[in-house]
Amino acid sequence: MTIAVLTSKGQITIPKSVRERLKVDAGDRVEFVESAQGVFTLVAATRDVQALKGLIPKPGRPVSIDDMNRAIARAGSKR
């Protein structure tokens, strides 16, 4: 088990073995994700926003504002 100590300023140093496994370096971001009450997972948040390009396919045809408004109105009327 790897342990880190919390400083009086609320900071921790991530141990070298953990940094290597996460592939993070100085200046990189990490996220603390609560996976259960009081249990957090440390996740490397090093992906650049450019890495997200292409994850969502482009629509088959452009959607007009009028089309969007009609879809919103239909969804609202179903409630």
PyRosetta script that sets phi, psi and omega in degrees:
from pyrosetta import init, pose_from_sequence

init()
pose = pose_from_sequence("MTIAVLTSKGQITIPKSVRERLKVDAGDRVEFVESAQGVFTLVAATRDVQALKGLIPKPGRPVSIDDMNRAIARAGSKR")
pose.set_psi(1, 135.9)
pose.set_omega(1, 178.5)
pose.set_phi(2, -101.9)
pose.set_psi(2, 134.8)
pose.set_omega(2, -175.9)
pose.set_phi(3, -124.3)
pose.set_psi(3, 143.8)
pose.set_omega(3, 173.6)
pose.set_phi(4, -123.0)
pose.set_psi(4, 151.5)
pose.set_omega(4, -178.8)
pose.set_phi(5, -106.4)
pose.set_psi(5, 135.8)
pose.set_omega(5, 178.2)
pose.set_phi(6, -82.9)
pose.set_psi(6, 129.7)
pose.set_omega(6, 179.1)
pose.set_phi(7, -83.6)
pose.set_psi(7, 172.4)
pose.set_omega(7, 178.7)
pose.set_phi(8, -65.1)
pose.set_psi(8, -19.4)
pose.set_omega(8, 177.4)
pose.set_phi(9, -90.8)
pose.set_psi(9, 5.1)
pose.set_omega(9, 179.4)
pose.set_phi(10, 79.3)
pose.set_psi(10, 21.5)
pose.set_omega(10, -178.1)
pose.set_phi(11, -106.5)
pose.set_psi(11, 153.1)
pose.set_omega(11, 173.1)
pose.set_phi(12, -129.9)
pose.set_psi(12, 156.0)
pose.set_omega(12, 171.1)
pose.set_phi(13, -104.9)
pose.set_psi(13, 123.3)
pose.set_omega(13, 178.6)
pose.set_phi(14, -74.6)
pose.set_psi(14, 123.4)
pose.set_omega(14, -178.5)
pose.set_phi(15, -56.5)
pose.set_psi(15, 148.6)
pose.set_omega(15, -175.5)
pose.set_phi(16, -55.0)
pose.set_psi(16, -42.1)
pose.set_omega(16, -178.3)
pose.set_phi(17, -62.4)
pose.set_psi(17, -35.6)
pose.set_omega(17, 179.1)
pose.set_phi(18, -72.9)
pose.set_psi(18, -43.5)
pose.set_omega(18, 178.0)
pose.set_phi(19, -58.8)
pose.set_psi(19, -41.3)
pose.set_omega(19, -180.0)
pose.set_phi(20, -64.5)
pose.set_psi(20, -42.6)
pose.set_omega(20, -179.4)
pose.set_phi(21, -67.8)
pose.set_psi(21, -34.4)
pose.set_omega(21, 178.3)
pose.set_phi(22, -80.9)
pose.set_psi(22, -13.8)
pose.set_omega(22, -176.5)
pose.set_phi(23, 59.3)
pose.set_psi(23, 46.8)
pose.set_omega(23, 176.6)
pose.set_phi(24, -114.9)
pose.set_psi(24, 154.1)
pose.set_omega(24, -178.4)
pose.set_phi(25, -138.0)
pose.set_psi(25, 177.8)
pose.set_omega(25, -179.8)
pose.set_phi(26, -53.6)
pose.set_psi(26, 132.5)
pose.set_omega(26, 179.5)
pose.set_phi(27, 91.6)
pose.set_psi(27, -15.4)
pose.set_omega(27, 178.0)
pose.set_phi(28, -74.2)
pose.set_psi(28, 158.5)
pose.set_omega(28, 179.7)
pose.set_phi(29, -103.2)
pose.set_psi(29, 148.6)
pose.set_omega(29, 172.9)
pose.set_phi(30, -129.8)
pose.set_psi(30, 151.6)
pose.set_omega(30, 178.1)
pose.set_phi(31, -114.0)
pose.set_psi(31, 144.1)
pose.set_omega(31, 172.3)
pose.set_phi(32, -105.0)
pose.set_psi(32, 108.9)
pose.set_omega(32, -175.8)
pose.set_phi(33, -105.5)
pose.set_psi(33, 122.7)
pose.set_omega(33, 179.7)
pose.set_phi(34, -77.4)
pose.set_psi(34, 113.0)
pose.set_omega(34, -177.9)
pose.set_phi(35, -94.8)
pose.set_psi(35, -21.7)
pose.set_omega(35, 173.8)
pose.set_phi(36, -155.7)
pose.set_psi(36, 165.9)
pose.set_omega(36, -177.4)
pose.set_phi(37, -59.1)
pose.set_psi(37, 117.6)
pose.set_omega(37, 179.4)
pose.set_phi(38, 80.6)
pose.set_psi(38, 3.1)
pose.set_omega(38, 179.5)
pose.set_phi(39, -117.7)
pose.set_psi(39, 122.4)
pose.set_omega(39, -177.7)
pose.set_phi(40, -118.5)
pose.set_psi(40, 146.5)
pose.set_omega(40, 174.9)
pose.set_phi(41, -111.2)
pose.set_psi(41, 134.5)
pose.set_omega(41, 178.2)
pose.set_phi(42, -91.6)
pose.set_psi(42, 120.9)
pose.set_omega(42, -175.3)
pose.set_phi(43, -123.0)
pose.set_psi(43, 131.9)
pose.set_omega(43, 175.8)
pose.set_phi(44, -69.0)
pose.set_psi(44, 128.3)
pose.set_omega(44, 179.3)
pose.set_phi(45, -114.6)
pose.set_psi(45, 55.7)
pose.set_omega(45, -172.7)
pose.set_phi(46, -97.4)
pose.set_psi(46, -2.6)
pose.set_omega(46, -179.2)
pose.set_phi(47, -70.7)
pose.set_psi(47, 134.4)
pose.set_omega(47, 175.1)
pose.set_phi(48, -76.7)
pose.set_psi(48, 148.0)
pose.set_omega(48, 179.8)
pose.set_phi(49, -58.0)
pose.set_psi(49, -28.0)
pose.set_omega(49, 178.6)
pose.set_phi(50, -63.0)
pose.set_psi(50, -24.5)
pose.set_omega(50, 179.5)
pose.set_phi(51, -68.4)
pose.set_psi(51, -16.6)
pose.set_omega(51, 179.9)
pose.set_phi(52, -81.8)
pose.set_psi(52, -14.7)
pose.set_omega(52, -177.5)
pose.set_phi(53, -57.2)
pose.set_psi(53, 130.5)
pose.set_omega(53, 177.1)
pose.set_phi(54, 91.4)
pose.set_psi(54, -5.4)
pose.set_omega(54, -180.0)
pose.set_phi(55, -67.5)
pose.set_psi(55, -34.3)
pose.set_omega(55, 179.1)
pose.set_phi(56, -108.5)
pose.set_psi(56, 122.9)
pose.set_omega(56, -178.0)
pose.set_phi(57, -67.4)
pose.set_psi(57, 151.7)
pose.set_omega(57, 176.6)
pose.set_phi(58, -69.6)
pose.set_psi(58, 146.3)
pose.set_omega(58, 177.5)
pose.set_phi(59, -64.9)
pose.set_psi(59, 154.0)
pose.set_omega(59, -179.5)
pose.set_phi(60, -60.9)
pose.set_psi(60, -34.7)
pose.set_omega(60, 177.7)
pose.set_phi(61, -142.8)
pose.set_psi(61, 154.9)
pose.set_omega(61, 177.6)
pose.set_phi(62, -62.9)
pose.set_psi(62, 146.1)
pose.set_omega(62, 179.0)
pose.set_phi(63, -107.2)
pose.set_psi(63, 127.5)
pose.set_omega(63, -178.6)
pose.set_phi(64, -81.7)
pose.set_psi(64, 164.2)
pose.set_omega(64, 176.3)
pose.set_phi(65, -60.7)
pose.set_psi(65, -40.4)
pose.set_omega(65, 178.9)
pose.set_phi(66, -61.1)
pose.set_psi(66, -43.1)
pose.set_omega(66, 177.2)
pose.set_phi(67, -60.3)
pose.set_psi(67, -42.8)
pose.set_omega(67, 179.4)
pose.set_phi(68, -63.1)
pose.set_psi(68, -44.9)
pose.set_omega(68, -179.8)
pose.set_phi(69, -62.1)
pose.set_psi(69, -40.4)
pose.set_omega(69, 177.7)
pose.set_phi(70, -64.2)
pose.set_psi(70, -41.6)
pose.set_omega(70, 179.4)
pose.set_phi(71, -64.0)
pose.set_psi(71, -40.5)
pose.set_omega(71, 178.5)
pose.set_phi(72, -65.3)
pose.set_psi(72, -43.1)
pose.set_omega(72, 179.5)
pose.set_phi(73, -62.7)
pose.set_psi(73, -42.1)
pose.set_omega(73, 178.8)
pose.set_phi(74, -62.9)
pose.set_psi(74, -45.3)
pose.set_omega(74, -179.1)
pose.set_phi(75, -63.7)
pose.set_psi(75, -39.4)
pose.set_omega(75, 180.0)
pose.set_phi(76, -67.7)
pose.set_psi(76, -34.5)
pose.set_omega(76, -178.2)
pose.set_phi(77, -74.4)
pose.set_psi(77, -19.1)
pose.set_omega(77, -180.0)
pose.set_phi(78, -79.7)
pose.set_psi(78, -12.3)
pose.set_omega(78, -177.0)
pose.set_phi(79, -89.1)
pose.dump_pdb("model.pdb")
